């Protein structure tokens, strides 16, 4: 009987302990999204990806508009 109780407690305690760690990625505190780019933007390719350059900033096209990115 003691062995059964000990093994149940052991299995119960191990079930709440996991080797997997939770990975949390910090999201940027502020995101700048532009719905429409100005008329005089330039298209540039950096490492094979297309970016839109205007006024010293690079933008990446998304479904919701253009996202300001740092390159």
Order of alpha helices (4+ residues) and beta strands (2+ residues): alpha-beta-beta-beta-beta-beta
